[in-house]
Amino acid sequence: MPELELSPIDKVALIDRKDFSASYFKPLRPLVIQDMAKSWPALKKWTPDFFQDEHGGKQVKVYNEGFVAAGKNYMSMLKTISLKEYIKEVTTTTQDLRMFLYNIKSEIPELVDDIVFPSLVDGLSKQFVFMFFGCKGSVTQMHFDIDMSHVFHTSIYGKKTIYLFPHEQGKNLHNYPFTCRSYVDVEHPDFERFPGLKDVQGFKAVLEAGETLYIPSGYWHHVVYDEACCAISLRCTSQTWLGKLHGFYNLIIMSSIDRLMNKISPQGWFDWKEQQALKSHQ
């Protein structure tokens, strides 16, 4: 079975602000920080039983692979269920069923007190603190964050494998125009259909419970849930004007065009994007 040749992501127990800025933040290089969240109350408190018992009545939106498929459900949720019911699915089944970008600041604000904002960078958002859940077997398909934020992604429990690629590798990943998505399968690369994968340069890491992954602005990422997982993401906007403008364009213009065209001609629009993506490395 062919595999991509990817570099390991650096791992450190802890790192100070100066070294982090010089070696990772400014050069946009990913890093796994093993003990940054070691003192967070969330690591001990946020168990499946805790969420079921304390917040099980909350209604949450859940998603599967249909989120990125062409058609009327493109970029839409699968269903809304109670958090208690969803946690049961997470802990007892193997399937692609995820909950993502769940803003605990607005939905369950008291949970914010269970995490500690690191001092490695300025400007970490206190208003958008996103939680992620997934069953074992869930896959977050290749994409970059549309707002071009820097992200500190901490696994509260569970193990996941993460593939990362610098933003400029989009051409080799055959990115679909007017989206922040690619439909390559980096776990099982098809070099014939997607020849750009022969030249792609990126990273791969296994993120264990309690570890934090720094995902630089604009990085493509593909996430495989090796186990049932709960994670939290802290984020700050791009520190450059170019990055800020790129994020604004993606959110306001690119995304609007994509959604409009999908409403007008979902399959035709998807087919056109696919054709352009397949040509992108020629």
PyRosetta script that sets phi, psi and omega in degrees:
from pyrosetta import init, pose_from_sequence

init()
pose = pose_from_sequence("MPELELSPIDKVALIDRKDFSASYFKPLRPLVIQDMAKSWPALKKWTPDFFQDEHGGKQVKVYNEGFVAAGKNYMSMLKTISLKEYIKEVTTTTQDLRMFLYNIKSEIPELVDDIVFPSLVDGLSKQFVFMFFGCKGSVTQMHFDIDMSHVFHTSIYGKKTIYLFPHEQGKNLHNYPFTCRSYVDVEHPDFERFPGLKDVQGFKAVLEAGETLYIPSGYWHHVVYDEACCAISLRCTSQTWLGKLHGFYNLIIMSSIDRLMNKISPQGWFDWKEQQALKSHQ")
pose.set_psi(1, 120.5)
pose.set_omega(1, -179.0)
pose.set_phi(2, -66.9)
pose.set_psi(2, 147.1)
pose.set_omega(2, 178.7)
pose.set_phi(3, -134.0)
pose.set_psi(3, 156.4)
pose.set_omega(3, 173.9)
pose.set_phi(4, -75.8)
pose.set_psi(4, 146.7)
pose.set_omega(4, 174.4)
pose.set_phi(5, -92.6)
pose.set_psi(5, 100.8)
pose.set_omega(5, -174.6)
pose.set_phi(6, -117.4)
pose.set_psi(6, 152.9)
pose.set_omega(6, 179.8)
pose.set_phi(7, -87.7)
pose.set_psi(7, 148.3)
pose.set_omega(7, 173.2)
pose.set_phi(8, -71.1)
pose.set_psi(8, 152.3)
pose.set_omega(8, 175.8)
pose.set_phi(9, -87.2)
pose.set_psi(9, 135.1)
pose.set_omega(9, 178.0)
pose.set_phi(10, -55.8)
pose.set_psi(10, 144.8)
pose.set_omega(10, 175.8)
pose.set_phi(11, -127.6)
pose.set_psi(11, 135.2)
pose.set_omega(11, 174.6)
pose.set_phi(12, -134.8)
pose.set_psi(12, 155.3)
pose.set_omega(12, 174.4)
pose.set_phi(13, -70.4)
pose.set_psi(13, -52.9)
pose.set_omega(13, 176.5)
pose.set_phi(14, -145.5)
pose.set_psi(14, 164.7)
pose.set_omega(14, 178.8)
pose.set_phi(15, -150.8)
pose.set_psi(15, 144.8)
pose.set_omega(15, 179.2)
pose.set_phi(16, -87.3)
pose.set_psi(16, 166.8)
pose.set_omega(16, -173.6)
pose.set_phi(17, -60.0)
pose.set_psi(17, -42.5)
pose.set_omega(17, -177.4)
pose.set_phi(18, -64.0)
pose.set_psi(18, -48.4)
pose.set_omega(18, -179.4)
pose.set_phi(19, -66.6)
pose.set_psi(19, -38.7)
pose.set_omega(19, 179.2)
pose.set_phi(20, -62.8)
pose.set_psi(20, -44.4)
pose.set_omega(20, -179.1)
pose.set_phi(21, -63.2)
pose.set_psi(21, -45.1)
pose.set_omega(21, -175.3)
pose.set_phi(22, -72.2)
pose.set_psi(22, -38.6)
pose.set_omega(22, -171.5)
pose.set_phi(23, -97.1)
pose.set_psi(23, -20.8)
pose.set_omega(23, -173.3)
pose.set_phi(24, -132.4)
pose.set_psi(24, -49.3)
pose.set_omega(24, -173.0)
pose.set_phi(25, -68.6)
pose.set_psi(25, -51.5)
pose.set_omega(25, -179.1)
pose.set_phi(26, -68.9)
pose.set_psi(26, -44.5)
pose.set_omega(26, 178.5)
pose.set_phi(27, -79.9)
pose.set_psi(27, 2.2)
pose.set_omega(27, 179.0)
pose.set_phi(28, 56.4)
pose.set_psi(28, 60.9)
pose.set_omega(28, 179.1)
pose.set_phi(29, -122.3)
pose.set_psi(29, 130.2)
pose.set_omega(29, -176.4)
pose.set_phi(30, -70.2)
pose.set_psi(30, 160.4)
pose.set_omega(30, -178.2)
pose.set_phi(31, -154.5)
pose.set_psi(31, 141.2)
pose.set_omega(31, 170.1)
pose.set_phi(32, -102.0)
pose.set_psi(32, 123.5)
pose.set_omega(32, 178.4)
pose.set_phi(33, -108.6)
pose.set_psi(33, 113.3)
pose.set_omega(33, -169.4)
pose.set_phi(34, -75.8)
pose.set_psi(34, -32.4)
pose.set_omega(34, -172.2)
pose.set_phi(35, -118.0)
pose.set_psi(35, 12.0)
pose.set_omega(35, -177.9)
pose.set_phi(36, -60.6)
pose.set_psi(36, -36.1)
pose.set_omega(36, -176.8)
pose.set_phi(37, -100.1)
pose.set_psi(37, 12.4)
pose.set_omega(37, -173.3)
pose.set_phi(38, -57.4)
pose.set_psi(38, -33.5)
pose.set_omega(38, -176.2)
pose.set_phi(39, -92.8)
pose.set_psi(39, 0.9)
pose.set_omega(39, -178.0)
pose.set_phi(40, -67.0)
pose.set_psi(40, 128.8)
pose.set_omega(40, 172.8)
pose.set_phi(41, -57.1)
pose.set_psi(41, -28.9)
pose.set_omega(41, -178.0)
pose.set_phi(42, -57.8)
pose.set_psi(42, -32.8)
pose.set_omega(42, -175.6)
pose.set_phi(43, -62.9)
pose.set_psi(43, -31.5)
pose.set_omega(43, 178.1)
pose.set_phi(44, -96.5)
pose.set_psi(44, -31.1)
pose.set_omega(44, -170.9)
pose.set_phi(45, -84.0)
pose.set_psi(45, -39.0)
pose.set_omega(45, -170.2)
pose.set_phi(46, -83.8)
pose.set_psi(46, 73.0)
pose.set_omega(46, 176.0)
pose.set_phi(47, -95.7)
pose.set_psi(47, 164.4)
pose.set_omega(47, 174.5)
pose.set_phi(48, -54.9)
pose.set_psi(48, -41.1)
pose.set_omega(48, 179.2)
pose.set_phi(49, -62.6)
pose.set_psi(49, -38.0)
pose.set_omega(49, 179.2)
pose.set_phi(50, -60.4)
pose.set_psi(50, -48.0)
pose.set_omega(50, -178.5)
pose.set_phi(51, -67.1)
pose.set_psi(51, -38.1)
pose.set_omega(51, 178.8)
pose.set_phi(52, -67.5)
pose.set_psi(52, -43.1)
pose.set_omega(52, -175.1)
pose.set_phi(53, -77.3)
pose.set_psi(53, -40.7)
pose.set_omega(53, -172.8)
pose.set_phi(54, -92.2)
pose.set_psi(54, -29.7)
pose.set_omega(54, -173.3)
pose.set_phi(55, -135.4)
pose.set_psi(55, 20.0)
pose.set_omega(55, -174.8)
pose.set_phi(56, -63.0)
pose.set_psi(56, -22.2)
pose.set_omega(56, -178.6)
pose.set_phi(57, -80.0)
pose.set_psi(57, -11.0)
pose.set_omega(57, 180.0)
pose.set_phi(58, -64.9)
pose.set_psi(58, 137.6)
pose.set_omega(58, 174.9)
pose.set_phi(59, -90.1)
pose.set_psi(59, 130.8)
pose.set_omega(59, -175.7)
pose.set_phi(60, -129.4)
pose.set_psi(60, 152.0)
pose.set_omega(60, 176.6)
pose.set_phi(61, -91.4)
pose.set_psi(61, 133.7)
pose.set_omega(61, 179.0)
pose.set_phi(62, -123.9)
pose.set_psi(62, 156.0)
pose.set_omega(62, -171.0)
pose.set_phi(63, -135.3)
pose.set_psi(63, 157.8)
pose.set_omega(63, 172.0)
pose.set_phi(64, -136.4)
pose.set_psi(64, -162.2)
pose.set_omega(64, -175.3)
pose.set_phi(65, -64.0)
pose.set_psi(65, -17.9)
pose.set_omega(65, 179.2)
pose.set_phi(66, -65.0)
pose.set_psi(66, -14.5)
pose.set_omega(66, -179.7)
pose.set_phi(67, -58.0)
pose.set_psi(67, -32.3)
pose.set_omega(67, -176.7)
pose.set_phi(68, -109.7)
pose.set_psi(68, 6.6)
pose.set_omega(68, -179.0)
pose.set_phi(69, -84.0)
pose.set_psi(69, 149.8)
pose.set_omega(69, 178.8)
pose.set_phi(70, -64.2)
pose.set_psi(70, 149.7)
pose.set_omega(70, 176.3)
pose.set_phi(71, 124.9)
pose.set_psi(71, -172.2)
pose.set_omega(71, -173.7)
pose.set_phi(72, -68.2)
pose.set_psi(72, -21.0)
pose.set_omega(72, -179.1)
pose.set_phi(73, -94.6)
pose.set_psi(73, 6.9)
pose.set_omega(73, 178.7)
pose.set_phi(74, -54.9)
pose.set_psi(74, 128.4)
pose.set_omega(74, 179.8)
pose.set_phi(75, 63.7)
pose.set_psi(75, 27.3)
pose.set_omega(75, -178.8)
pose.set_phi(76, -118.7)
pose.set_psi(76, 158.8)
pose.set_omega(76, 178.8)
pose.set_phi(77, -74.0)
pose.set_psi(77, 161.4)
pose.set_omega(77, 174.1)
pose.set_phi(78, -79.4)
pose.set_psi(78, -48.0)
pose.set_omega(78, -177.9)
pose.set_phi(79, -167.9)
pose.set_psi(79, 171.7)
pose.set_omega(79, 173.2)
pose.set_phi(80, -114.7)
pose.set_psi(80, 127.5)
pose.set_omega(80, 179.1)
pose.set_phi(81, -138.3)
pose.set_psi(81, 170.7)
pose.set_omega(81, 177.2)
pose.set_phi(82, -73.0)
pose.set_psi(82, 150.2)
pose.set_omega(82, 178.0)
pose.set_phi(83, -61.2)
pose.set_psi(83, -34.6)
pose.set_omega(83, 178.5)
pose.set_phi(84, -62.6)
pose.set_psi(84, -44.8)
pose.set_omega(84, 178.9)
pose.set_phi(85, -65.4)
pose.set_psi(85, -40.3)
pose.set_omega(85, -178.7)
pose.set_phi(86, -66.9)
pose.set_psi(86, -42.9)
pose.set_omega(86, 179.3)
pose.set_phi(87, -60.9)
pose.set_psi(87, -36.1)
pose.set_omega(87, 176.2)
pose.set_phi(88, -61.7)
pose.set_psi(88, -43.0)
pose.set_omega(88, 176.9)
pose.set_phi(89, -61.1)
pose.set_psi(89, -43.9)
pose.set_omega(89, -177.9)
pose.set_phi(90, -60.3)
pose.set_psi(90, -42.3)
pose.set_omega(90, -172.2)
pose.set_phi(91, -88.9)
pose.set_psi(91, -10.7)
pose.set_omega(91, -175.1)
pose.set_phi(92, -123.2)
pose.set_psi(92, -5.6)
pose.set_omega(92, -176.8)
pose.set_phi(93, -130.1)
pose.set_psi(93, 162.0)
pose.set_omega(93, 171.7)
pose.set_phi(94, -116.0)
pose.set_psi(94, 110.9)
pose.set_omega(94, -177.9)
pose.set_phi(95, -166.8)
pose.set_psi(95, 168.1)
pose.set_omega(95, 175.4)
pose.set_phi(96, -89.5)
pose.set_psi(96, 92.7)
pose.set_omega(96, 180.0)
pose.set_phi(97, -143.9)
pose.set_psi(97, 108.2)
pose.set_omega(97, -171.4)
pose.set_phi(98, -122.3)
pose.set_psi(98, 156.8)
pose.set_omega(98, 171.9)
pose.set_phi(99, -127.9)
pose.set_psi(99, 122.9)
pose.set_omega(99, -174.7)
pose.set_phi(100, -141.1)
pose.set_psi(100, 161.1)
pose.set_omega(100, -178.7)
pose.set_phi(101, 52.8)
pose.set_psi(101, 38.1)
pose.set_omega(101, 177.2)
pose.set_phi(102, -85.9)
pose.set_psi(102, 109.3)
pose.set_omega(102, -172.3)
pose.set_phi(103, -81.4)
pose.set_psi(103, 101.2)
pose.set_omega(103, -177.3)
pose.set_phi(104, -68.2)
pose.set_psi(104, -22.9)
pose.set_omega(104, 179.1)
pose.set_phi(105, -61.0)
pose.set_psi(105, -38.5)
pose.set_omega(105, -179.2)
pose.set_phi(106, -95.1)
pose.set_psi(106, -28.2)
pose.set_omega(106, -174.6)
pose.set_phi(107, -91.7)
pose.set_psi(107, -45.7)
pose.set_omega(107, 179.5)
pose.set_phi(108, -138.3)
pose.set_psi(108, 70.6)
pose.set_omega(108, -168.8)
pose.set_phi(109, -57.7)
pose.set_psi(109, -27.4)
pose.set_omega(109, -179.0)
pose.set_phi(110, -65.5)
pose.set_psi(110, -20.6)
pose.set_omega(110, 179.4)
pose.set_phi(111, -68.1)
pose.set_psi(111, -24.0)
pose.set_omega(111, 179.3)
pose.set_phi(112, -60.2)
pose.set_psi(112, -28.9)
pose.set_omega(112, 179.8)
pose.set_phi(113, -67.9)
pose.set_psi(113, -13.6)
pose.set_omega(113, -177.7)
pose.set_phi(114, -91.9)
pose.set_psi(114, 3.3)
pose.set_omega(114, 176.8)
pose.set_phi(115, -123.9)
pose.set_psi(115, 159.6)
pose.set_omega(115, -179.1)
pose.set_phi(116, -120.8)
pose.set_psi(116, 122.2)
pose.set_omega(116, -179.6)
pose.set_phi(117, -74.5)
pose.set_psi(117, 124.5)
pose.set_omega(117, -178.1)
pose.set_phi(118, -71.5)
pose.set_psi(118, 158.9)
pose.set_omega(118, -179.5)
pose.set_phi(119, -101.1)
pose.set_psi(119, 17.6)
pose.set_omega(119, -176.9)
pose.set_phi(120, -69.2)
pose.set_psi(120, -31.3)
pose.set_omega(120, 180.0)
pose.set_phi(121, -139.3)
pose.set_psi(121, 161.1)
pose.set_omega(121, 174.1)
pose.set_phi(122, -90.7)
pose.set_psi(122, 157.3)
pose.set_omega(122, 169.1)
pose.set_phi(123, 84.7)
pose.set_psi(123, 14.7)
pose.set_omega(123, 175.3)
pose.set_phi(124, -63.0)
pose.set_psi(124, 129.7)
pose.set_omega(124, -175.7)
pose.set_phi(125, -67.7)
pose.set_psi(125, 131.7)
pose.set_omega(125, 174.2)
pose.set_phi(126, -96.3)
pose.set_psi(126, -7.0)
pose.set_omega(126, -177.6)
pose.set_phi(127, -99.6)
pose.set_psi(127, -22.6)
pose.set_omega(127, -179.6)
pose.set_phi(128, -123.5)
pose.set_psi(128, 92.9)
pose.set_omega(128, -179.7)
pose.set_phi(129, -117.7)
pose.set_psi(129, 103.7)
pose.set_omega(129, -166.6)
pose.set_phi(130, -98.4)
pose.set_psi(130, 134.7)
pose.set_omega(130, 176.2)
pose.set_phi(131, -104.6)
pose.set_psi(131, 146.6)
pose.set_omega(131, 179.3)
pose.set_phi(132, -130.3)
pose.set_psi(132, 135.8)
pose.set_omega(132, 172.1)
pose.set_phi(133, -127.4)
pose.set_psi(133, 154.3)
pose.set_omega(133, 173.2)
pose.set_phi(134, -161.9)
pose.set_psi(134, 143.9)
pose.set_omega(134, 172.9)
pose.set_phi(135, -70.8)
pose.set_psi(135, 158.3)
pose.set_omega(135, 167.7)
pose.set_phi(136, -58.2)
pose.set_psi(136, 132.4)
pose.set_omega(136, -177.4)
pose.set_phi(137, 97.7)
pose.set_psi(137, -8.1)
pose.set_omega(137, 175.6)
pose.set_phi(138, -70.4)
pose.set_psi(138, 149.1)
pose.set_omega(138, 178.1)
pose.set_phi(139, -136.4)
pose.set_psi(139, 126.4)
pose.set_omega(139, 170.6)
pose.set_phi(140, -94.8)
pose.set_psi(140, 111.4)
pose.set_omega(140, -173.1)
pose.set_phi(141, -67.0)
pose.set_psi(141, 160.2)
pose.set_omega(141, -174.3)
pose.set_phi(142, -55.0)
pose.set_psi(142, 126.4)
pose.set_omega(142, 178.8)
pose.set_phi(143, -163.6)
pose.set_psi(143, 168.3)
pose.set_omega(143, 165.7)
pose.set_phi(144, -120.1)
pose.set_psi(144, 155.0)
pose.set_omega(144, -178.0)
pose.set_phi(145, -69.4)
pose.set_psi(145, 126.0)
pose.set_omega(145, -167.9)
pose.set_phi(146, -61.8)
pose.set_psi(146, -28.2)
pose.set_omega(146, -178.0)
pose.set_phi(147, -89.5)
pose.set_psi(147, 1.4)
pose.set_omega(147, 176.6)
pose.set_phi(148, 64.3)
pose.set_psi(148, 29.0)
pose.set_omega(148, 178.6)
pose.set_phi(149, -74.7)
pose.set_psi(149, 155.9)
pose.set_omega(149, 164.2)
pose.set_phi(150, -82.2)
pose.set_psi(150, 142.3)
pose.set_omega(150, -173.9)
pose.set_phi(151, -130.9)
pose.set_psi(151, 137.0)
pose.set_omega(151, 169.8)
pose.set_phi(152, -112.2)
pose.set_psi(152, 106.2)
pose.set_omega(152, -172.2)
pose.set_phi(153, -106.0)
pose.set_psi(153, 113.4)
pose.set_omega(153, -176.5)
pose.set_phi(154, -109.5)
pose.set_psi(154, 127.1)
pose.set_omega(154, 174.8)
pose.set_phi(155, -81.7)
pose.set_psi(155, 116.6)
pose.set_omega(155, 178.5)
pose.set_phi(156, -76.9)
pose.set_psi(156, -46.8)
pose.set_omega(156, 168.9)
pose.set_phi(157, -148.9)
pose.set_psi(157, 154.6)
pose.set_omega(157, 179.9)
pose.set_phi(158, 94.4)
pose.set_psi(158, 160.8)
pose.set_omega(158, -176.5)
pose.set_phi(159, -117.8)
pose.set_psi(159, 139.7)
pose.set_omega(159, 178.5)
pose.set_phi(160, -140.6)
pose.set_psi(160, 152.7)
pose.set_omega(160, 175.2)
pose.set_phi(161, -104.7)
pose.set_psi(161, 131.5)
pose.set_omega(161, -174.6)
pose.set_phi(162, -125.9)
pose.set_psi(162, 131.0)
pose.set_omega(162, 175.7)
pose.set_phi(163, -106.6)
pose.set_psi(163, 132.0)
pose.set_omega(163, -176.9)
pose.set_phi(164, -129.1)
pose.set_psi(164, 142.3)
pose.set_omega(164, -179.7)
pose.set_phi(165, -141.5)
pose.set_psi(165, 134.9)
pose.set_omega(165, 176.3)
pose.set_phi(166, -56.8)
pose.set_psi(166, 154.7)
pose.set_omega(166, -174.3)
pose.set_phi(167, -57.2)
pose.set_psi(167, -37.1)
pose.set_omega(167, -176.4)
pose.set_phi(168, -69.6)
pose.set_psi(168, -7.1)
pose.set_omega(168, 176.7)
pose.set_phi(169, -82.5)
pose.set_psi(169, 4.5)
pose.set_omega(169, -178.3)
pose.set_phi(170, -55.7)
pose.set_psi(170, -37.9)
pose.set_omega(170, 179.8)
pose.set_phi(171, -63.6)
pose.set_psi(171, -43.3)
pose.set_omega(171, 178.9)
pose.set_phi(172, -69.8)
pose.set_psi(172, -21.2)
pose.set_omega(172, 177.7)
pose.set_phi(173, -91.9)
pose.set_psi(173, 3.4)
pose.set_omega(173, 179.0)
pose.set_phi(174, 54.9)
pose.set_psi(174, 52.7)
pose.set_omega(174, -178.4)
pose.set_phi(175, -64.0)
pose.set_psi(175, 144.1)
pose.set_omega(175, 179.3)
pose.set_phi(176, -81.5)
pose.set_psi(176, 129.9)
pose.set_omega(176, -179.3)
pose.set_phi(177, -62.5)
pose.set_psi(177, 151.0)
pose.set_omega(177, 179.8)
pose.set_phi(178, 62.9)
pose.set_psi(178, 22.1)
pose.set_omega(178, 175.2)
pose.set_phi(179, -141.0)
pose.set_psi(179, 171.6)
pose.set_omega(179, 171.3)
pose.set_phi(180, -108.1)
pose.set_psi(180, 33.3)
pose.set_omega(180, -171.6)
pose.set_phi(181, -124.9)
pose.set_psi(181, 152.7)
pose.set_omega(181, 169.7)
pose.set_phi(182, -132.2)
pose.set_psi(182, 149.1)
pose.set_omega(182, -178.5)
pose.set_phi(183, -112.4)
pose.set_psi(183, 21.4)
pose.set_omega(183, 173.9)
pose.set_phi(184, -74.8)
pose.set_psi(184, 151.8)
pose.set_omega(184, 175.6)
pose.set_phi(185, -107.0)
pose.set_psi(185, 98.5)
pose.set_omega(185, -175.5)
pose.set_phi(186, -74.7)
pose.set_psi(186, -14.8)
pose.set_omega(186, 174.5)
pose.set_phi(187, -74.3)
pose.set_psi(187, -36.1)
pose.set_omega(187, -179.0)
pose.set_phi(188, -132.1)
pose.set_psi(188, 73.2)
pose.set_omega(188, -171.2)
pose.set_phi(189, -65.1)
pose.set_psi(189, 135.5)
pose.set_omega(189, 175.9)
pose.set_phi(190, -104.3)
pose.set_psi(190, 93.6)
pose.set_omega(190, -174.6)
pose.set_phi(191, -71.0)
pose.set_psi(191, -22.3)
pose.set_omega(191, 179.2)
pose.set_phi(192, -75.0)
pose.set_psi(192, -46.8)
pose.set_omega(192, 179.9)
pose.set_phi(193, -73.8)
pose.set_psi(193, -37.3)
pose.set_omega(193, -177.1)
pose.set_phi(194, -122.1)
pose.set_psi(194, 75.9)
pose.set_omega(194, -174.5)
pose.set_phi(195, -63.1)
pose.set_psi(195, -21.3)
pose.set_omega(195, 177.5)
pose.set_phi(196, -59.1)
pose.set_psi(196, -25.3)
pose.set_omega(196, -179.0)
pose.set_phi(197, -64.2)
pose.set_psi(197, -20.1)
pose.set_omega(197, 177.3)
pose.set_phi(198, -67.3)
pose.set_psi(198, -25.3)
pose.set_omega(198, -176.7)
pose.set_phi(199, -108.7)
pose.set_psi(199, -2.5)
pose.set_omega(199, -173.3)
pose.set_phi(200, -67.7)
pose.set_psi(200, 143.7)
pose.set_omega(200, 177.7)
pose.set_phi(201, -122.2)
pose.set_psi(201, 128.1)
pose.set_omega(201, -177.4)
pose.set_phi(202, -165.1)
pose.set_psi(202, -163.0)
pose.set_omega(202, -172.9)
pose.set_phi(203, -134.5)
pose.set_psi(203, 159.9)
pose.set_omega(203, 177.0)
pose.set_phi(204, -144.4)
pose.set_psi(204, 137.9)
pose.set_omega(204, 177.9)
pose.set_phi(205, -149.4)
pose.set_psi(205, 151.4)
pose.set_omega(205, 169.4)
pose.set_phi(206, -100.5)
pose.set_psi(206, 121.2)
pose.set_omega(206, -179.4)
pose.set_phi(207, -97.7)
pose.set_psi(207, 116.5)
pose.set_omega(207, -179.1)
pose.set_phi(208, -89.9)
pose.set_psi(208, 162.6)
pose.set_omega(208, 177.8)
pose.set_phi(209, -55.3)
pose.set_psi(209, 133.3)
pose.set_omega(209, 179.2)
pose.set_phi(210, 91.3)
pose.set_psi(210, -11.8)
pose.set_omega(210, -178.6)
pose.set_phi(211, -91.3)
pose.set_psi(211, 155.1)
pose.set_omega(211, -179.4)
pose.set_phi(212, -119.9)
pose.set_psi(212, 130.6)
pose.set_omega(212, 175.9)
pose.set_phi(213, -105.4)
pose.set_psi(213, 124.5)
pose.set_omega(213, 171.8)
pose.set_phi(214, -87.1)
pose.set_psi(214, 118.1)
pose.set_omega(214, 177.3)
pose.set_phi(215, -106.9)
pose.set_psi(215, 109.8)
pose.set_omega(215, -177.3)
pose.set_phi(216, -65.6)
pose.set_psi(216, 160.2)
pose.set_omega(216, 179.8)
pose.set_phi(217, -51.7)
pose.set_psi(217, 128.8)
pose.set_omega(217, 174.5)
pose.set_phi(218, 82.4)
pose.set_psi(218, -2.9)
pose.set_omega(218, -176.7)
pose.set_phi(219, -68.6)
pose.set_psi(219, 133.8)
pose.set_omega(219, 170.1)
pose.set_phi(220, -70.0)
pose.set_psi(220, 141.5)
pose.set_omega(220, 175.8)
pose.set_phi(221, -146.4)
pose.set_psi(221, 145.8)
pose.set_omega(221, 179.7)
pose.set_phi(222, -131.0)
pose.set_psi(222, 125.5)
pose.set_omega(222, -171.1)
pose.set_phi(223, -121.9)
pose.set_psi(223, 129.7)
pose.set_omega(223, 178.1)
pose.set_phi(224, -115.0)
pose.set_psi(224, 124.0)
pose.set_omega(224, 179.8)
pose.set_phi(225, -84.4)
pose.set_psi(225, 99.7)
pose.set_omega(225, 178.2)
pose.set_phi(226, -71.6)
pose.set_psi(226, -25.3)
pose.set_omega(226, 177.4)
pose.set_phi(227, -140.7)
pose.set_psi(227, 167.3)
pose.set_omega(227, 170.8)
pose.set_phi(228, -59.3)
pose.set_psi(228, 132.1)
pose.set_omega(228, -171.1)
pose.set_phi(229, -133.2)
pose.set_psi(229, 150.1)
pose.set_omega(229, 166.8)
pose.set_phi(230, -130.6)
pose.set_psi(230, 134.0)
pose.set_omega(230, -178.5)
pose.set_phi(231, -143.5)
pose.set_psi(231, 163.5)
pose.set_omega(231, 177.7)
pose.set_phi(232, -131.7)
pose.set_psi(232, 141.3)
pose.set_omega(232, 178.9)
pose.set_phi(233, -120.1)
pose.set_psi(233, 129.0)
pose.set_omega(233, 170.4)
pose.set_phi(234, -106.3)
pose.set_psi(234, 144.9)
pose.set_omega(234, -172.2)
pose.set_phi(235, -145.8)
pose.set_psi(235, 152.5)
pose.set_omega(235, 172.5)
pose.set_phi(236, -137.3)
pose.set_psi(236, 152.3)
pose.set_omega(236, -176.9)
pose.set_phi(237, -68.9)
pose.set_psi(237, 161.1)
pose.set_omega(237, 175.8)
pose.set_phi(238, -55.1)
pose.set_psi(238, 143.6)
pose.set_omega(238, -177.1)
pose.set_phi(239, -89.5)
pose.set_psi(239, -2.2)
pose.set_omega(239, -179.9)
pose.set_phi(240, -110.9)
pose.set_psi(240, 152.8)
pose.set_omega(240, 177.7)
pose.set_phi(241, -65.2)
pose.set_psi(241, -36.0)
pose.set_omega(241, 178.4)
pose.set_phi(242, -62.8)
pose.set_psi(242, -43.4)
pose.set_omega(242, 178.1)
pose.set_phi(243, -64.1)
pose.set_psi(243, -41.2)
pose.set_omega(243, 178.7)
pose.set_phi(244, -63.2)
pose.set_psi(244, -44.4)
pose.set_omega(244, 179.4)
pose.set_phi(245, -65.5)
pose.set_psi(245, -37.5)
pose.set_omega(245, 177.8)
pose.set_phi(246, -62.5)
pose.set_psi(246, -44.8)
pose.set_omega(246, 178.2)
pose.set_phi(247, -62.7)
pose.set_psi(247, -41.2)
pose.set_omega(247, 178.1)
pose.set_phi(248, -62.2)
pose.set_psi(248, -45.7)
pose.set_omega(248, 179.1)
pose.set_phi(249, -60.2)
pose.set_psi(249, -45.7)
pose.set_omega(249, -178.8)
pose.set_phi(250, -59.7)
pose.set_psi(250, -44.9)
pose.set_omega(250, -175.1)
pose.set_phi(251, -73.2)
pose.set_psi(251, -43.3)
pose.set_omega(251, -170.5)
pose.set_phi(252, -92.3)
pose.set_psi(252, -40.7)
pose.set_omega(252, -173.3)
pose.set_phi(253, -102.1)
pose.set_psi(253, -59.5)
pose.set_omega(253, -175.7)
pose.set_phi(254, -57.5)
pose.set_psi(254, -49.2)
pose.set_omega(254, -178.0)
pose.set_phi(255, -64.4)
pose.set_psi(255, -37.7)
pose.set_omega(255, -180.0)
pose.set_phi(256, -64.9)
pose.set_psi(256, -42.7)
pose.set_omega(256, 178.3)
pose.set_phi(257, -62.3)
pose.set_psi(257, -44.6)
pose.set_omega(257, -177.9)
pose.set_phi(258, -61.6)
pose.set_psi(258, -46.6)
pose.set_omega(258, -178.1)
pose.set_phi(259, -67.2)
pose.set_psi(259, -40.1)
pose.set_omega(259, 179.4)
pose.set_phi(260, -63.6)
pose.set_psi(260, -48.0)
pose.set_omega(260, -179.2)
pose.set_phi(261, -65.7)
pose.set_psi(261, -32.3)
pose.set_omega(261, 177.5)
pose.set_phi(262, -67.3)
pose.set_psi(262, -32.7)
pose.set_omega(262, 176.4)
pose.set_phi(263, -71.4)
pose.set_psi(263, -37.9)
pose.set_omega(263, -177.5)
pose.set_phi(264, -71.2)
pose.set_psi(264, -46.6)
pose.set_omega(264, -176.2)
pose.set_phi(265, -151.1)
pose.set_psi(265, 78.2)
pose.set_omega(265, -172.4)
pose.set_phi(266, -56.9)
pose.set_psi(266, -50.2)
pose.set_omega(266, -177.4)
pose.set_phi(267, -73.4)
pose.set_psi(267, -41.3)
pose.set_omega(267, 178.8)
pose.set_phi(268, -62.5)
pose.set_psi(268, -41.2)
pose.set_omega(268, 178.6)
pose.set_phi(269, -65.8)
pose.set_psi(269, -42.7)
pose.set_omega(269, 179.2)
pose.set_phi(270, -64.0)
pose.set_psi(270, -42.4)
pose.set_omega(270, -179.8)
pose.set_phi(271, -62.5)
pose.set_psi(271, -40.5)
pose.set_omega(271, 178.8)
pose.set_phi(272, -63.6)
pose.set_psi(272, -43.9)
pose.set_omega(272, 179.0)
pose.set_phi(273, -62.0)
pose.set_psi(273, -40.0)
pose.set_omega(273, 179.2)
pose.set_phi(274, -63.9)
pose.set_psi(274, -43.5)
pose.set_omega(274, 178.1)
pose.set_phi(275, -59.1)
pose.set_psi(275, -43.5)
pose.set_omega(275, 179.3)
pose.set_phi(276, -66.9)
pose.set_psi(276, -37.7)
pose.set_omega(276, 179.1)
pose.set_phi(277, -65.0)
pose.set_psi(277, -40.6)
pose.set_omega(277, -178.7)
pose.set_phi(278, -70.0)
pose.set_psi(278, -25.5)
pose.set_omega(278, 177.3)
pose.set_phi(279, -82.6)
pose.set_psi(279, -15.0)
pose.set_omega(279, -166.2)
pose.set_phi(280, -62.5)
pose.set_psi(280, -22.9)
pose.set_omega(280, -177.9)
pose.set_phi(281, -103.8)
pose.set_psi(281, 2.9)
pose.set_omega(281, -178.4)
pose.set_phi(282, -77.3)
pose.dump_pdb("model.pdb")
